[in-house]
Amino acid sequence: MSFVAVSEGTGTAEDYAAMSRALEQAGVAKPLLPSARPVEGGRFRVINVWDSQADVDAAVQVARQYMRSLGLQSSGEDAALKRTINPVYRLVVNAQ
């Protein structure tokens, strides 16, 4: 079963690229469907569809380690990044 993770926090496209490099260097599987963009208030939103819960768990673990290495709170109420993870019932990609 696939899972969708929606993450939002302070950051920039450069921060997103750095996090993506950290995930790749750690050998984390790439998301099936990645999406990222800046949103209001100097925040950045990432929406990824992952192949499995194990892939999500691996990405979250590496992301938390990376954030802690930068001195950022990685979980709890004061976390620099808020995340929701939900199973995907149906996913249709309309490619041209």
N, C-alpha and C positions, 0 to 999 in steps of 0.2 A: 504494500500500500504506500502511496506517495503522501508526502506531508508538505504543507506550505508554512513557511516561517516569515513573519512580518516583523522587521526590526526597525526601530527609529531612535535616533539620538543626535546629539550635537556632532557635527563633523562636516567634512567636505568631500568632494570627489577624490581628492588626493588621499584622504584618510581611508576611503573605501578601497582605493587601489592598493594601499599598504596592507589593509586587512586581507584582501584577496591574495596578495603575495604570501602572506603568512600562512593562510590556509593551504595554498598550493605547495609551499615549501614543506609543510607538515604532512603532505600526502593525502589530504582530505579530498574525497570525491567532489567533483564539481556539481553544482545544482543542475537539474534537468532544464530549468527555466529560470534564469537570473534576471532581475530587474532592479535598478537603483536610480534614485533621482533626488535632487535637493527639494525640500519642502519649506513652507513658511517658518520664519523664526530662526533661520540659520541652522536648520536641522536637515538630516539626511534620512531617507527611507529606503529600505532594501526589502524586496519581496522575492523570495526564492522558493521554488518547488524542488523538493528533494525526493530521491528515489525511495528512501526508506527512513525509518526512525533512527537506525544506526548511523546513517549519513548525517542526519540532523544533530545527533548527539556528539559525533566527532567534530563537526563544525563548531558547535557551541563550546565544547571543551577547549579547542584551539583559540577561539575568539576570546574566551575568558582569560586564558593565559596571556594572550597578546595584550589585552586591555590592562591587565595587572602589571605587565612589563612597562607600560606607559604611565603607571600610577593612577589608573582610572578604576573606579568602583565597577565591578563586573556583575554584581547581582544585588538583589534587595531593593528597597524603596529608593535609595540614592544612586542607583546604577546609572551610568552614563548612557546606557543603551537599554531600551525597553523592547521586549520580544514576546510575541505570541506564536504558538505552534499548534497547528490543527491538521487532522487527517484530511485528505482530499478524496471526496466521494467520486468525482468525475472531472476529468481534465481533457479539454479539447483544444488543440492548437490549430488554428486555421492558417496554414502556411500557403504562400502564393507560389 
